[in-house]
Amino acid sequence: MKNSFILLFLMLLGHVALATITPTLEQSKYRWRNNDGDQATATWKAAQNTPLNLTDANETLRLRTEYYSSLGASALGHFIAYSKDGGTTWRTVNESDTNDFMLTTSTLVNHGDNTTNLLGTGTGGTFVTGRIISQDNPAMAMTVGASERMEMEWVIKPTLFVQNNTTYLFESRSVNLTANRAVLNTNFNCSMPALTVPPSIERCGNGTVMLTGSLNTSGGAIIWRSAATGGTLLGIGTSITSPPYTGNTTVYAKGTKDGCTTAGQAVTIVIKSKPTVDLGNDLDTCTFAAQPMTLDAGPQPAGTSFTWEDNSTAAQRQVSQSGTYSVRITSPNGCKAEDTIRIIMREKPAVDLSKDGNALCIGHSKMLDAGPGGHNGGSYYWNTGDLSQTITVNNPGTYIAQVTANNHCSNTDTIAIVASGYAPAMEGLLAIAQGGSTFKFVAVDPEHVLHYTWDFGDGSGISTDPAPAYTYNGNGIFNARLKVSSSCADAWDSIQVNIIGVGINDPGTDSRLFTVYPNPNRDGNLNLEVTGTATIENIVLVNLSGQEVGRFEPEKGRSKYQLSLPESLSGGMYYLLIKTDKGVVAKKIDLLR
């Protein structure tokens, strides 16, 4: 039995040895004092552990507190806190002016100074120095040892947010044993200001607004919040810039002076739809001189008004020259928007390769003209490699011209040349003597000819016969012409016909005037003797078609002449037409080659 008791005792002793002992830290004393002297000379506002009745909302206070730790050392934080709901919620007193109380500096004491023992020794334990706290930094980290007491002093003042007729509790939140919380009752001697704010503020489009209001007294302030109670502090002042809004919302304003604060007044923020207008990016463009550009303010709600810089009021505007253009639009809700565009318009060269059509008659050529736009420092470039304004083409195909003006604007045109047919062709004309003054007219080797039009040169009319025979009515030299036509072109040629006497002959009566030999002739050298009294003026050699193939200018006064016929003549019959003072004599020449 004795052994069992000893064992139980040892077990209980072991449990006691293993238990953790938690130190306790309490706020054991407090006392409110004036900010009217240094640590030693400042006067007290109330007795120790006695609530303060604060009547001046602009007064700087100093709160002296004592802390006592038992059962071990305890950490004591830098800040004191306040509660206005009986200790349920607490807010730290720091340098922020958005709390009800804030730390403030004093010229009479220094932040971080050591404290002395001013609250007496009644708590017991050993006194250790604390600190005077008037700002957030440098932070003061302190430790209160077991059975030690420490005094702290905070320099504080009410802010605009302090509430009148309210009981505030002050305590370091480092304590874990509630003892003596400092008590402050607000009972400000103040007059309630009158607050005036607009019921609503409108804005066009998302963004901020100016929150404005007024008080009936100087020295007060307007507090703006996002909610009637609590909410986010938006700012303080009679005119502040709100946060950006994207939709309608309501903010609340309170007027305050010397601790008297009005009830919150609602101000509705109305975000109206803002129109948008976009004339596009600034433009540097090449355009034709006669081609205007359309500026468009874009689709807008019905009832929208438009005002351009030239005071025109349509939704669109035509411009045809460089300049700065702007438009302002006003939507039915009164919201406005505007935009400006700067345009540089440089004239583009005009190129029209098809102005004369794209048909080519094979056998003929066609000129393509790219216009004058490439002059005066400009340039031309064709896909043929040519660098000129015009080119001449002889074949169907695709032709491209690029013209660059001296303002660096370019333009390109393309034409597809197509064959429209073949041009008529012939190797010449023949007038074949048929006897007397009758000739048969023939085109030599005609090609692609659909129509013939003969003009015999005597004013008698025309013939459309491909190979007509025609009889002249008198003597003379006649220029017969032929026009041949194909499906796409015409061609012309002519032949000269000489009519001497009645036909071309060698009358015997003329033999007494001239003698021509050798005839027939082989070497082309003719001898001509004048056997009569005629005087020779000139001599012409013609073929049987009447075409002149040689001409001689004999020296006057001689009776003998030697004529060298052209080497190019082929063998055949020719006529030597000898013009004298007595008339024209024709001598038939038989050239043997």
C-alpha positions as CSV (number, residue, x, y, z in Angstrom):
1,M,0.0,0.0,0.0
2,K,2.8,2.4,0.9
3,N,4.6,1.6,-2.4
4,S,1.5,2.2,-4.4
5,F,1.1,5.7,-2.9
6,I,4.7,6.5,-3.6
7,L,4.2,5.5,-7.3
8,L,1.1,7.6,-7.7
9,F,2.9,10.6,-6.2
10,L,5.8,10.2,-8.7
11,M,3.4,10.0,-11.6
12,L,1.6,13.2,-10.6
13,L,4.9,14.9,-10.1
14,G,6.0,14.0,-13.6
15,H,2.8,15.5,-15.1
16,V,3.3,18.7,-13.3
17,A,6.9,18.9,-14.5
18,L,5.8,18.5,-18.2
19,A,3.1,21.2,-18.1
20,T,3.8,24.5,-20.1
21,I,3.6,27.7,-18.0
22,T,2.2,30.7,-20.1
23,P,3.3,34.2,-19.0
24,T,0.6,36.7,-18.6
25,L,0.8,40.3,-19.8
26,E,-1.7,42.9,-18.6
27,Q,-2.3,46.6,-19.1
28,S,-2.2,47.4,-15.4
29,K,-2.6,51.2,-15.4
30,Y,-3.3,54.1,-17.7
31,R,-3.5,57.9,-17.4
32,W,-4.4,60.6,-19.9
33,R,-2.2,63.7,-20.1
34,N,-1.9,66.9,-22.0
35,N,0.7,67.5,-24.7
36,D,2.0,70.6,-22.9
37,G,5.5,69.5,-21.6
38,D,8.2,66.9,-21.8
39,Q,7.9,63.5,-20.1
40,A,8.5,65.0,-16.7
41,T,6.5,68.2,-16.9
42,A,3.4,67.5,-19.0
43,T,0.2,67.8,-17.0
44,W,-2.4,65.2,-16.5
45,K,-5.9,65.4,-17.9
46,A,-7.5,62.8,-15.7
47,A,-6.7,60.7,-12.6
48,Q,-5.0,57.3,-13.0
49,N,-7.4,54.7,-14.5
50,T,-10.0,57.4,-15.0
51,P,-11.9,57.8,-18.3
52,L,-11.3,61.1,-20.3
53,N,-14.1,63.2,-21.5
54,L,-12.7,64.7,-24.8
55,T,-14.5,67.9,-25.9
56,D,-12.0,69.1,-28.5
57,A,-11.7,67.1,-31.8
58,N,-8.5,68.9,-32.7
59,E,-6.5,68.2,-29.5
60,T,-3.3,66.2,-29.3
61,L,-3.3,63.7,-26.4
62,R,-0.7,61.6,-24.7
63,L,-1.7,58.2,-23.2
64,R,0.5,56.8,-20.4
65,T,0.1,53.0,-19.8
66,E,1.8,50.5,-17.5
67,Y,2.3,46.8,-18.4
68,Y,3.1,43.9,-16.0
69,S,4.2,40.4,-16.9
70,S,4.0,37.4,-14.6
71,L,5.0,33.8,-14.9
72,G,7.6,34.7,-17.5
73,A,8.8,37.2,-20.1
74,S,6.3,38.8,-22.5
75,A,6.8,40.7,-25.8
76,L,5.2,44.1,-26.0
77,G,4.4,45.5,-29.4
78,H,5.0,48.9,-30.9
79,F,1.4,50.0,-31.4
80,I,-1.7,50.6,-29.2
81,A,-5.2,49.9,-30.6
82,Y,-8.7,51.3,-30.1
83,S,-12.2,49.8,-30.1
84,K,-15.4,51.7,-30.3
85,D,-17.7,48.7,-30.0
86,G,-16.9,47.7,-26.4
87,G,-13.8,45.6,-27.4
88,T,-15.3,43.4,-30.1
89,T,-13.2,44.9,-33.0
90,W,-9.9,46.7,-32.7
91,R,-8.0,49.0,-35.0
92,T,-4.3,49.9,-34.7
93,V,-3.4,53.5,-34.0
94,N,-0.7,54.3,-36.5
95,E,0.2,57.2,-38.8
96,S,-2.8,56.6,-41.1
97,D,-5.3,59.4,-41.0
98,T,-8.1,57.2,-42.2
99,N,-8.6,55.7,-38.7
100,D,-10.4,57.5,-35.9
101,F,-7.2,58.2,-34.1
102,M,-3.6,58.4,-35.4
103,L,-0.1,58.7,-34.1
104,T,1.3,62.2,-34.3
105,T,4.7,63.8,-33.6
106,S,5.3,66.3,-30.9
107,T,7.9,69.0,-30.4
108,L,7.9,68.2,-26.6
109,V,8.9,64.6,-26.7
110,N,10.9,62.4,-29.0
111,H,9.8,59.2,-30.6
112,G,11.8,56.3,-29.0
113,D,12.8,58.1,-25.8
114,N,13.0,55.9,-22.8
115,T,10.2,56.2,-20.2
116,T,10.6,56.8,-16.5
117,N,8.5,55.6,-13.6
118,L,5.5,58.1,-13.5
119,L,2.6,55.8,-12.6
120,G,4.0,54.7,-9.2
121,T,5.0,51.4,-7.7
122,G,1.7,50.0,-6.6
123,T,1.7,47.2,-9.1
124,G,4.9,45.7,-7.6
125,G,7.6,44.0,-9.5
126,T,10.7,45.6,-11.0
127,F,10.4,48.8,-13.2
128,V,12.0,48.7,-16.6
129,T,12.1,51.5,-19.1
130,G,9.6,51.5,-22.0
131,R,9.4,54.0,-25.0
132,I,7.6,57.0,-26.1
133,I,5.8,56.2,-29.4
134,S,4.8,59.0,-31.8
135,Q,5.3,57.5,-35.3
136,D,5.4,54.2,-37.1
137,N,9.2,54.0,-37.6
138,P,11.6,53.1,-36.3
139,A,9.7,50.3,-34.7
140,M,10.2,49.6,-31.0
141,A,10.4,45.9,-30.0
142,M,10.3,45.5,-26.2
143,T,10.2,42.6,-23.8
144,V,8.7,42.7,-20.3
145,G,10.4,40.2,-18.1
146,A,8.8,38.1,-15.4
147,S,7.6,40.2,-12.5
148,E,8.6,43.4,-14.4
149,R,6.5,46.4,-15.1
150,M,7.1,48.8,-18.0
151,E,5.5,52.2,-18.8
152,M,4.7,53.3,-22.4
153,E,3.5,56.7,-23.7
154,W,1.6,57.2,-27.0
155,V,1.2,60.6,-28.7
156,I,-2.2,60.5,-30.5
157,K,-4.8,62.8,-31.9
158,P,-8.4,62.4,-33.3
159,T,-8.8,62.4,-37.1
160,L,-11.7,63.5,-39.3
161,F,-13.2,60.1,-38.8
162,V,-13.5,60.3,-35.0
163,Q,-17.2,59.8,-33.9
164,N,-18.9,62.1,-31.5
165,N,-20.7,60.8,-28.4
166,T,-18.7,57.6,-28.6
167,T,-16.8,55.6,-26.0
168,Y,-13.4,54.4,-27.2
169,L,-11.2,51.8,-25.4
170,F,-7.4,51.8,-25.8
171,E,-5.2,48.8,-25.2
172,S,-2.0,47.2,-26.5
173,R,-3.0,44.1,-28.4
174,S,0.0,42.3,-26.9
175,V,-1.8,41.7,-23.6
176,N,-3.4,38.4,-22.9
177,L,-5.0,39.4,-19.7
178,T,-7.7,42.1,-19.6
179,A,-7.1,44.5,-16.8
180,N,-7.4,48.3,-17.2
181,R,-8.3,49.5,-20.7
182,A,-7.9,53.2,-21.2
183,V,-11.3,54.8,-21.7
184,L,-12.0,58.0,-23.7
185,N,-15.5,59.5,-24.2
186,T,-16.1,62.0,-27.0
187,N,-18.4,64.9,-26.3
188,F,-17.2,67.5,-28.7
189,N,-18.3,71.1,-28.4
190,C,-19.1,71.6,-32.1
191,S,-21.8,72.7,-34.5
192,M,-23.1,70.4,-37.1
193,P,-22.1,71.6,-40.6
194,A,-24.6,71.7,-43.5
195,L,-23.5,69.6,-46.4
196,T,-24.5,70.2,-50.0
197,V,-23.8,67.7,-52.8
198,P,-25.4,67.1,-56.1
199,P,-27.9,64.2,-56.3
200,S,-26.1,62.8,-59.3
201,I,-23.1,63.3,-61.5
202,E,-23.1,62.2,-65.1
203,R,-20.2,61.1,-67.2
204,C,-19.9,60.0,-70.9
205,G,-18.1,56.7,-71.1
206,N,-16.1,54.8,-68.6
207,G,-13.7,56.7,-66.3
208,T,-13.4,58.9,-63.3
209,V,-15.6,61.8,-62.2
210,M,-15.1,64.8,-60.0
211,L,-16.9,64.4,-56.7
212,T,-17.7,67.9,-55.5
213,G,-19.7,69.3,-52.5
214,S,-19.7,72.2,-50.2
215,L,-20.1,73.0,-46.5
216,N,-21.6,76.1,-44.9
217,T,-18.6,76.7,-42.9
218,S,-14.8,76.9,-43.3
219,G,-12.4,74.5,-41.8
220,G,-14.5,71.4,-42.3
221,A,-14.0,68.5,-44.7
222,I,-16.1,66.2,-46.8
223,I,-15.5,62.5,-46.5
224,W,-16.4,60.3,-49.6
225,R,-17.0,56.6,-49.3
226,S,-18.3,53.8,-51.5
227,A,-21.0,52.8,-49.0
228,A,-23.4,54.4,-46.6
229,T,-21.7,52.6,-43.7
230,G,-18.1,51.6,-43.9
231,G,-17.1,50.9,-47.5
232,T,-14.0,52.1,-49.2
233,L,-12.7,55.6,-48.4
234,L,-12.6,57.4,-51.8
235,G,-11.0,60.6,-50.6
236,I,-11.4,63.7,-48.4
237,G,-12.2,67.1,-49.8
238,T,-14.7,69.4,-51.4
239,S,-13.5,68.2,-54.8
240,I,-11.8,64.9,-55.4
241,T,-11.3,62.5,-58.3
242,S,-13.2,59.3,-58.0
243,P,-11.9,55.8,-59.1
244,P,-12.7,54.8,-62.6
245,Y,-16.3,53.5,-63.1
246,T,-17.7,51.3,-65.9
247,G,-21.3,51.5,-64.8
248,N,-23.8,53.4,-62.7
249,T,-23.0,53.4,-59.0
250,T,-23.7,55.4,-55.8
251,V,-21.2,57.1,-53.5
252,Y,-21.8,58.7,-50.1
253,A,-20.6,62.0,-48.7
254,K,-20.4,63.1,-45.1
255,G,-19.5,66.6,-43.9
256,T,-17.4,67.0,-40.7
257,K,-16.0,69.8,-38.6
258,D,-14.5,69.7,-35.1
259,G,-15.9,66.2,-34.5
260,C,-19.5,66.9,-35.7
261,T,-20.2,64.7,-38.7
262,T,-23.3,64.8,-40.9
263,A,-25.3,61.8,-42.0
264,G,-24.2,60.3,-45.3
265,Q,-25.7,61.8,-48.5
266,A,-26.0,59.6,-51.6
267,V,-24.6,60.8,-54.9
268,T,-25.5,58.7,-58.0
269,I,-22.8,58.3,-60.6
270,V,-24.4,57.9,-64.0
271,I,-22.2,56.5,-66.7
272,K,-23.7,57.3,-70.1
273,S,-22.9,55.5,-73.3
274,K,-20.2,57.5,-75.2
275,P,-20.2,57.4,-78.9
276,T,-17.1,56.4,-80.8
277,V,-15.9,57.9,-84.1
278,D,-12.9,56.8,-86.1
279,L,-11.9,58.5,-89.3
280,G,-9.0,56.1,-89.6
281,N,-5.2,56.6,-89.5
282,D,-3.6,59.6,-91.0
283,L,-3.2,59.0,-94.7
284,D,-0.6,59.7,-97.3
285,T,-2.1,58.4,-100.6
286,C,-1.9,58.6,-104.3
287,T,-5.2,59.2,-106.0
288,F,-6.5,60.4,-109.3
289,A,-7.2,64.1,-109.5
290,A,-10.9,63.6,-110.2
291,Q,-11.4,60.9,-107.6
292,P,-12.6,62.3,-104.3
293,M,-12.2,60.4,-101.0
294,T,-15.1,59.7,-98.6
295,L,-14.7,60.4,-94.9
296,D,-17.2,58.4,-92.8
297,A,-18.1,59.1,-89.2
298,G,-19.3,55.5,-89.0
299,P,-22.7,54.0,-87.9
300,Q,-24.2,56.0,-85.1
301,P,-27.6,55.8,-83.2
302,A,-30.6,57.5,-84.7
303,G,-30.7,61.1,-83.7
304,T,-26.9,61.6,-83.7
305,S,-25.7,65.0,-85.0
306,F,-22.5,65.5,-87.0
307,T,-20.4,68.7,-87.3
308,W,-17.3,68.7,-89.5
309,E,-14.6,71.3,-89.5
310,D,-16.2,73.1,-92.5
311,N,-19.6,73.1,-90.6
312,S,-21.2,70.5,-92.8
313,T,-23.5,68.2,-90.9
314,A,-23.8,65.0,-93.0
315,A,-22.5,61.6,-91.7
316,Q,-20.1,61.5,-94.6
317,R,-17.9,64.0,-96.4
318,Q,-16.2,64.0,-99.7
319,V,-12.6,65.5,-99.9
320,S,-10.4,65.9,-102.9
321,Q,-7.4,67.7,-101.6
322,S,-4.8,67.4,-98.9
323,G,-5.7,68.8,-95.5
324,T,-6.7,68.2,-91.8
325,Y,-10.3,67.1,-91.4
326,S,-12.2,66.6,-88.2
327,V,-15.7,65.7,-87.1
328,R,-17.6,66.0,-83.8
329,I,-20.6,63.8,-83.1
330,T,-23.3,64.3,-80.5
331,S,-25.4,61.3,-79.5
332,P,-29.0,61.7,-78.3
333,N,-27.9,61.4,-74.7
334,G,-25.7,64.5,-75.1
335,C,-22.4,62.6,-75.1
336,K,-19.8,63.8,-77.7
337,A,-16.9,62.3,-79.5
338,E,-14.5,63.6,-82.1
339,D,-11.7,62.5,-84.4
340,T,-9.2,64.1,-86.7
341,I,-7.5,62.8,-89.7
342,R,-4.6,64.3,-91.7
343,I,-4.6,63.4,-95.4
344,I,-1.9,64.0,-98.0
345,M,-3.3,63.4,-101.5
346,R,-0.8,63.1,-104.3
347,E,-2.1,62.9,-107.9
348,K,-1.6,59.5,-109.5
349,P,-0.7,59.5,-113.2
350,A,-3.5,58.5,-115.6
351,V,-2.7,55.5,-117.8
352,D,-5.2,54.3,-120.4
353,L,-3.7,52.0,-123.0
354,S,-7.1,51.0,-124.3
355,K,-8.3,54.5,-125.4
356,D,-7.8,53.6,-129.1
357,G,-9.1,50.1,-128.7
358,N,-7.2,46.8,-128.5
359,A,-7.6,45.5,-132.1
360,L,-4.5,45.0,-134.3
361,C,-4.7,44.5,-138.0
362,I,-2.0,41.9,-138.7
363,G,0.5,43.5,-141.1
364,H,0.0,46.9,-139.6
365,S,1.4,48.3,-136.3
366,K,-0.3,49.9,-133.4
367,M,1.0,52.7,-131.1
368,L,0.3,52.4,-127.4
369,D,0.5,55.6,-125.4
370,A,1.0,55.6,-121.6
371,G,0.2,59.3,-121.3
372,P,2.3,62.3,-120.2
373,G,2.3,61.4,-116.4
374,G,5.9,60.2,-116.5
375,H,7.4,63.5,-117.7
376,N,9.3,66.1,-115.7
377,G,11.3,63.7,-113.5
378,G,8.9,60.7,-113.7
379,S,9.6,57.5,-115.5
380,Y,8.0,54.8,-117.8
381,Y,8.5,51.1,-117.8
382,W,6.9,48.6,-120.2
383,N,7.0,44.8,-119.9
384,T,8.7,44.9,-123.2
385,G,11.7,46.7,-121.6
386,D,10.9,50.0,-123.3
387,L,11.3,53.2,-121.2
388,S,9.4,55.6,-123.4
389,Q,5.9,57.1,-123.3
390,T,4.8,55.3,-126.4
391,I,5.7,52.0,-128.0
392,T,4.7,50.5,-131.4
393,V,3.5,46.9,-131.4
394,N,3.2,44.6,-134.4
395,N,1.9,41.4,-132.8
396,P,-1.0,40.4,-130.5
397,G,-0.2,39.9,-126.9
398,T,-0.4,41.4,-123.4
399,Y,1.4,44.8,-122.9
400,I,1.8,46.4,-119.5
401,A,2.9,50.0,-118.8
402,Q,3.9,51.4,-115.3
403,V,4.1,55.1,-115.1
404,T,5.7,56.9,-112.1
405,A,5.1,60.6,-111.7
406,N,7.7,63.0,-110.2
407,N,5.7,62.9,-106.9
408,H,6.5,59.2,-106.7
409,C,2.9,58.1,-107.3
410,S,2.7,55.1,-109.8
411,N,0.0,53.7,-111.9
412,T,-0.2,50.6,-114.1
413,D,-2.4,49.6,-117.0
414,T,-2.6,46.4,-119.0
415,I,-3.9,45.9,-122.5
416,A,-4.5,42.6,-124.3
417,I,-3.9,43.3,-128.0
418,V,-6.0,40.9,-130.2
419,A,-5.9,40.3,-133.9
420,S,-8.9,41.7,-135.8
421,G,-7.8,40.4,-139.2
422,Y,-5.0,40.9,-141.8
423,A,-4.1,44.1,-143.6
424,P,-4.4,44.0,-147.4
425,A,-1.2,43.8,-149.4
426,M,-0.1,43.9,-153.0
427,E,3.2,44.2,-154.9
428,G,2.2,47.0,-157.2
429,L,-0.1,47.7,-160.2
430,L,0.0,46.9,-163.9
431,A,-1.7,48.9,-166.7
432,I,-1.7,46.5,-169.6
433,A,-2.3,48.1,-173.0
434,Q,-5.1,46.5,-174.8
435,G,-4.8,48.6,-178.0
436,G,-5.6,52.2,-178.7
437,S,-6.4,54.0,-175.4
438,T,-7.7,50.9,-173.6
439,F,-5.8,49.4,-170.6
440,K,-6.5,46.5,-168.3
441,F,-5.6,47.3,-164.7
442,V,-4.4,44.5,-162.4
443,A,-3.1,44.4,-158.8
444,V,0.1,42.4,-158.5
445,D,-0.1,39.5,-156.0
446,P,-2.9,40.9,-153.8
447,E,-3.4,39.3,-150.4
448,H,-6.3,39.5,-147.8
449,V,-8.2,41.8,-150.2
450,L,-12.0,41.8,-149.9
451,H,-12.8,45.0,-151.9
452,Y,-11.2,46.9,-154.8
453,T,-11.8,50.5,-155.6
454,W,-10.2,51.8,-158.8
455,D,-9.9,55.5,-159.7
456,F,-8.6,55.9,-163.3
457,G,-7.4,59.5,-162.7
458,D,-9.5,61.2,-165.4
459,G,-12.5,62.0,-163.2
460,S,-14.8,59.5,-164.8
461,G,-15.8,57.6,-161.7
462,I,-14.7,54.4,-160.0
463,S,-14.7,50.7,-160.5
464,T,-15.0,47.9,-158.0
465,D,-13.9,45.2,-160.5
466,P,-10.7,43.4,-159.3
467,A,-9.2,43.7,-162.8
468,P,-11.1,46.3,-164.8
469,A,-10.5,47.3,-168.5
470,Y,-10.8,51.0,-169.1
471,T,-10.7,53.2,-172.2
472,Y,-9.5,56.8,-171.9
473,N,-11.2,59.4,-174.0
474,G,-8.3,61.6,-174.8
475,N,-4.6,62.2,-174.6
476,G,-2.8,62.9,-171.3
477,I,-0.9,61.6,-168.4
478,F,-3.2,59.9,-165.9
479,N,-2.5,58.8,-162.3
480,A,-4.6,55.7,-161.7
481,R,-5.2,54.7,-158.1
482,L,-6.4,51.5,-156.4
483,K,-7.7,51.2,-152.8
484,V,-7.8,47.6,-151.6
485,S,-9.7,46.8,-148.4
486,S,-9.6,43.8,-145.9
487,S,-11.7,43.2,-142.9
488,C,-9.6,45.6,-140.8
489,A,-7.6,48.0,-143.0
490,D,-7.1,49.7,-146.4
491,A,-4.1,50.0,-148.7
492,W,-3.4,52.2,-151.7
493,D,-1.1,52.2,-154.8
494,S,-1.0,54.1,-158.0
495,I,0.3,53.8,-161.6
496,Q,0.9,56.5,-164.2
497,V,-0.6,56.1,-167.7
498,N,0.6,58.2,-170.6
499,I,-1.8,58.5,-173.6
500,I,-0.1,59.9,-176.7
501,G,-2.1,60.4,-179.9
502,V,-4.6,57.6,-180.2
503,G,-2.8,54.9,-178.3
504,I,0.9,54.3,-178.3
505,N,2.3,53.8,-181.8
506,D,5.1,54.6,-184.3
507,P,3.4,56.4,-187.2
508,G,5.3,56.1,-190.4
509,T,4.9,59.8,-191.1
510,D,7.2,60.5,-188.2
511,S,10.0,58.4,-189.6
512,R,11.3,61.3,-191.7
513,L,11.9,63.2,-188.4
514,F,14.0,60.7,-186.4
515,T,16.0,57.6,-186.8
516,V,16.7,55.2,-183.9
517,Y,19.2,52.3,-184.1
518,P,20.1,49.6,-183.4
519,N,16.6,48.5,-182.9
520,P,16.0,45.7,-181.8
521,N,18.7,46.6,-179.2
522,R,20.9,44.2,-177.1
523,D,23.4,46.4,-175.2
524,G,21.0,49.2,-174.1
525,N,22.8,51.9,-176.2
526,L,20.6,53.7,-178.7
527,N,21.6,56.1,-181.3
528,L,19.1,58.9,-182.2
529,E,19.5,61.0,-185.3
530,V,17.4,64.0,-186.2
531,T,16.6,63.8,-189.9
532,G,14.0,66.5,-190.1
533,T,13.6,70.0,-188.9
534,A,12.2,69.3,-185.4
535,T,13.9,70.4,-182.2
536,I,14.0,67.9,-179.3
537,E,12.9,69.2,-175.9
538,N,13.1,65.9,-173.8
539,I,12.9,62.2,-174.1
540,V,11.0,59.7,-171.9
541,L,11.2,55.9,-171.9
542,V,7.9,54.1,-170.8
543,N,6.9,50.5,-170.6
544,L,3.8,49.0,-172.1
545,S,1.9,49.9,-169.0
546,G,2.7,53.5,-169.5
547,Q,5.0,53.7,-166.5
548,E,8.0,56.0,-166.9
549,V,11.2,53.9,-166.7
550,G,13.8,56.4,-168.0
551,R,14.2,60.1,-168.8
552,F,16.8,61.9,-170.9
553,E,17.6,65.6,-171.2
554,P,19.4,66.0,-174.6
555,E,21.5,69.0,-175.4
556,K,19.6,71.3,-177.7
557,G,20.9,72.1,-181.2
558,R,22.5,68.7,-181.9
559,S,21.4,66.3,-184.6
560,K,22.8,63.1,-183.0
561,Y,22.3,61.7,-179.6
562,Q,23.5,58.5,-177.8
563,L,21.0,57.2,-175.1
564,S,22.1,54.7,-172.5
565,L,19.1,52.7,-171.3
566,P,18.9,51.8,-167.5
567,E,20.7,48.5,-166.8
568,S,17.8,47.5,-164.6
569,L,15.4,47.2,-167.5
570,S,14.4,43.7,-168.4
571,G,13.9,42.6,-172.0
572,G,10.7,43.6,-173.7
573,M,8.9,46.3,-175.7
574,Y,9.2,49.9,-174.6
575,Y,8.3,53.3,-176.1
576,L,10.6,56.2,-176.5
577,L,8.5,59.3,-176.3
578,I,10.3,62.2,-178.0
579,K,8.9,65.6,-177.2
580,T,9.7,68.2,-179.9
581,D,8.6,71.6,-180.9
582,K,6.3,70.0,-183.3
583,G,4.7,67.5,-180.9
584,V,5.4,64.1,-179.3
585,V,6.8,61.3,-181.4
586,A,6.7,57.7,-180.1
587,K,9.3,55.2,-181.2
588,K,8.8,51.5,-180.3
589,I,12.0,50.0,-178.9
590,D,12.6,46.2,-178.8
591,L,15.1,45.5,-176.0
592,L,16.7,42.1,-176.1
593,R,18.0,41.0,-172.7
